[in-house]
Amino acid sequence: MEPAIISALVAFAGSLTGTLAGIITSSKLTDYRLKELEKRVDKHNSLVERMYGLEDRVNLHEEKLRSADHRLGLLEEDIK
């Protein structure tokens, strides 16, 4: 084989290896970033679910407070 063909094949092999390594590295980095983003989204969704639960509990306590205030008002009227 001629030296020019050998050097071309070596250059091609080096380019191919570098390209594949770059693609694999980029893919791993993208996967890592997606996993981290999914963790953050899960935390956010958990917070939203907890806030809905808190809103329901606050509404329940407000209703109980209104009921208690109403009963106190009736008792005060009975006393007068």
N, C-alpha and C positions, 0 to 999 in steps of 0.2 A: 504494500500500500504506500501511497505517496504521503509524505509528511503533511501536506496541506489537508488531505482528507482526514488524517488522524487528528490534527489540531482542530478541524471543524467538528469532528465527532466529540472530542473532549469538551469543546466550548458548548456544544449542544447539550451534552450530559450535565455540565455545570449549570447552564441556564435552566434546564428542566428541573434539576434538583432544587435550585434556588426558588423557582416559581412555586413548586409544590410545597416547599417549606413555608413560604410566605402565605399561601392559601390556607394551609393547615393552622398556622399560627393565628391568622385573621379569624378563622372559623372558631377556634378555641376562645379567643377574646370576645367574639360576638356572643357565643354561648354563655360565657361568664357574665357578661353585661346583662343578657336577657334574664338569667337566673336571679341576679341582684335586683333587677327591675321587678320581677315577679314577687320577690320577697317584700319589696316596698309596697306594691299594689295590694298584697295580702294584708299587710299591716294597716293600710288605709281602709280596705274593706272591713276589716275587723273593727276599726274605730267607728266607721259609719254604722255598722250593726249595733255596736254598744250604744251609740248615740240614740238610735231609734228606740232601743230598750229603755234608756234613761228618759226619753221624752214620754214614753208610755207610762213609766212609773211616776213622773212628775204630774202628768195629767190625772192619774189616779189619785195622787195625794191632794191635788188642787180640788178635785171633786169631793173628796172626803172633807177637806177644809170648808168648802162651801156648805156642805151638808151640816157640819158641826156648827158653823156660824148661823145657819138658818134655825137649827134646833135651839141654840142659845138665845137667838132673837125671840123665838116662841116662848121660851121659859121666862125671859125678861118681861114679855107682855103679860104672861100669866101672873107674875109677881106684882105688877102694877095694877 
